[in-house]
């Protein structure tokens, strides 16, 4: 499964079209929101996964914003864990946060800090997330300087869990919603006026 890119003009016509082949490996991108962002003045970042031997590895791609050509591909794998990282956030010109899960038997939410060359400069462990929590999405609040993480509690009714986490991985304000098998956050926004969320 290759990643395909289209650039449209204001009339909806295709002006540039390109695709990315991961050396004939499976490439699972665009599964959830926020794994494709404007990263620099001349590039996009894409986060995805690919299977490598018995584990899922992280694939990071830097793409030219004008031609949609691939500038760089970085593959990160862990010998003991699968990686599924689907939320990219730009904090500054050379500081990006990538949030997702690492798992073997149980899920563990984790944060990677990246630079503009797709190098992982820091790995941040999220301390004391809700028990049996599996991460699904995140949104950055530029006022509080914290992420709001959303996911499910892996128990019978699969209730939704929300909590704040700062850039050091420290959890605060954790809450669990009404039990539901199907409810998920499709999109979320931060209000700059009062720092509230619309989900």
C-alpha positions in Angstrom: 0.0 0.0 0.0 1.8 3.1 -1.2 1.3 6.7 -0.1 -0.1 8.9 -2.9 -0.1 12.7 -2.9 -2.1 15.3 -4.9 -1.8 19.0 -5.1 -4.9 20.8 -6.2 -5.5 24.4 -7.3 -8.4 26.5 -6.1 -10.6 25.0 -8.8 -9.9 21.5 -7.6 -7.8 20.6 -10.6 -4.7 18.4 -10.0 -1.5 20.4 -10.6 1.1 17.9 -9.1 0.7 14.2 -8.5 3.3 11.8 -6.9 3.5 8.6 -4.9 5.9 7.0 -2.5 6.9 3.4 -2.6 8.5 2.0 0.6 11.0 -0.3 -1.1 8.1 -2.7 -1.9 7.1 -3.0 1.8 3.6 -2.5 3.1 3.1 1.1 4.1 0.2 1.9 6.4 -0.3 5.6 6.3 -3.3 7.9 6.7 -5.0 5.5 9.1 -5.8 8.2 11.6 -5.7 12.0 11.7 -2.6 14.2 12.1 0.1 12.0 10.7 0.7 14.3 7.8 1.7 18.0 8.5 3.3 21.0 7.1 6.7 20.7 8.7 9.0 23.4 7.3 8.8 26.1 4.6 9.7 23.5 2.0 8.5 20.2 3.3 5.8 18.0 4.7 6.2 15.2 7.3 4.4 11.8 7.1 4.3 9.2 9.9 3.3 5.6 9.1 4.1 2.0 10.0 5.5 -1.0 8.2 6.0 -4.6 9.1 9.6 -5.7 9.6 10.1 -9.4 10.5 7.7 -9.9 13.5 7.3 -6.3 14.6 5.7 -3.1 13.3 8.3 -0.3 12.7 7.9 3.4 12.5 8.3 5.1 9.1 9.0 8.8 8.8 9.0 10.6 5.5 10.0 14.1 4.5 8.3 15.3 1.3 9.0 18.3 -0.9 6.1 20.7 -0.7 6.5 21.9 -4.3 7.2 18.7 -6.3 5.9 16.1 -3.7 9.1 14.2 -4.2 10.5 12.2 -1.3 13.4 14.0 0.4 14.2 11.5 3.1 12.9 8.3 4.7 13.7 7.2 8.2 12.7 3.8 9.6 12.9 3.2 13.4 12.3 -0.2 14.8 12.4 -1.7 18.4 13.5 -5.3 18.9 10.9 -5.7 21.7 8.0 -3.6 20.8 5.7 -2.7 17.9 5.4 1.0 17.1 2.2 2.8 15.9 2.7 6.6 16.0 -0.1 8.6 14.4 -0.1 12.2 15.8 2.5 14.7 14.5 2.6 18.2 16.1 5.0 21.1 15.2 6.1 23.1 18.2 8.8 25.2 16.5 11.0 25.2 13.4 13.2 22.4 14.7 11.0 20.7 17.3 8.2 18.2 16.6 6.4 15.8 18.8 5.1 12.4 17.6 2.7 10.5 19.8 1.5 7.0 19.6 1.7 3.5 21.1 4.4 1.0 21.7 3.1 -2.5 22.5 4.0 -6.1 22.9 1.2 -7.6 25.0 -0.3 -4.3 26.4 -0.2 -0.8 24.9 2.0 2.0 26.3 1.6 5.6 25.1 4.9 7.2 24.2 6.2 10.5 22.8 9.1 11.0 20.4 10.7 14.4 19.9 12.0 15.0 16.4 14.1 17.6 14.7 13.6 18.9 11.1 15.8 16.1 9.7 13.5 13.4 11.1 16.0 12.4 13.8 14.5 11.3 17.1 16.2 13.5 19.7 14.3 12.4 22.8 12.0 9.6 23.9 9.5 10.6 26.5 7.7 8.1 28.6 4.2 9.1 29.7 4.1 8.6 33.5 1.1 7.0 35.1 -1.5 7.0 32.2 -4.8 5.4 33.1 -4.6 1.7 33.6 -5.1 -0.4 30.4 -5.1 2.8 28.3 -4.6 2.6 24.5 -3.9 5.9 22.7 -5.9 7.0 19.7 -5.3 10.8 19.1 -3.8 14.0 20.6 -4.2 17.7 20.3 -1.7 20.4 21.4 -3.0 23.3 23.5 -0.6 26.2 22.8 -1.9 28.2 25.8 -1.5 25.5 28.5 1.5 23.9 26.7 0.0 20.5 27.1 -1.4 17.8 25.0 -4.9 16.4 25.4 -4.7 12.7 24.8 -7.7 10.5 23.9 -8.0 6.8 23.8 -9.8 3.7 25.2 -9.6 1.7 28.4 -9.1 -1.9 27.4 -11.8 -3.5 29.6 -15.3 -4.9 29.0 -17.1 -1.7 28.0 -14.1 0.1 26.5 -14.8 3.5 28.1 -13.2 6.6 26.6 -10.3 8.2 28.5 -9.0 11.8 28.3 -6.1 13.3 30.0 -3.5 16.1 29.8 0.2 15.4 29.5 3.0 18.0 29.3 6.1 17.8 27.2 7.9 15.9 30.0 5.3 13.2 29.9 3.7 14.1 33.2 -0.1 13.3 33.3 -2.7 15.6 34.9 -6.5 15.9 34.8 -7.4 12.4 33.8 -11.0 11.5 33.3 -13.0 8.6 31.9 -16.3 8.9 30.0 -19.5 7.0 29.8 -18.9 3.5 28.6 -19.2 2.9 24.9 -18.0 0.4 22.3 -18.0 2.7 19.3 -17.6 6.4 20.4 -14.3 8.0 19.2 -13.1 11.5 18.7 -13.1 12.2 14.9 -11.7 15.7 15.1 -10.9 18.2 17.9 -9.9 21.9 18.1 -8.6 24.2 20.8 -10.3 27.6 21.4 -7.7 30.3 21.7 -10.3 32.5 23.6 -10.7 30.3 26.7 -8.5 27.3 26.1 -11.5 25.0 25.9 -11.8 22.1 23.4 -14.4 21.4 20.7 -14.5 17.6 19.9 
